[in-house]
Amino acid sequence: MRHTYLSQSVFVAAAGLPVVPGALRHRLLRGAGVRTSTPSLIHRGVVVQGLGRLTLGSGVFVNYGCFFDTVADITVGDRVFLADHVRVLTSSHHTGPSEQRAGPLTGEPVHIGGGAWIGSGAVILPGVTIGAGAVIGANSLVTADCAPNALYVGSPARRRRNLP
């Protein structure tokens, strides 16, 4: 069942309170349309904004201050670790005329494969698929798909090497 943006915001805000225990945080986020497989650890300060679905696999770790823009769906595989302040974006705008460059809103889903590790402050842009076992370095800007089992670093993120 999908909820309105306002009701999602209430559930997410309540889940972020420092006095809310982890088990209750999961239930509150479920009320906001977040789907998780247990066990997963979601720290406080996480923001989920939009009417799409955020689906988290089993054993996912979401650190403090992560932001999920769910204009389109976000799927996170099993055992993915997201460091603090990671931003996963699914929306952008078409370029409009000079009077208003931010044209109509668009949305593209994001997929993060199982076992991936996303470093602190990384930004993942709409439509990106990150392969299973990939590592995204801290403060990297991911603008294109990332192959499985490879290290990506920089802005824009570039493949640096394969991982065993």
Secondary structure, 3 states (H helix, E strand, C coil): CCCCHHHHHHHHHHHCCCCCCHHHHHHHHHHCCEEECCCCEECCCCEEECCCCEEECCCCEECCCCEEECCCCEEECCCCEECCCCEECCEEEEECCCCCCEEEEEECCEEECCCCEECCCCEECCCCEECCCCEECCCCEECCCECCCEEEECCCCEEEEECC
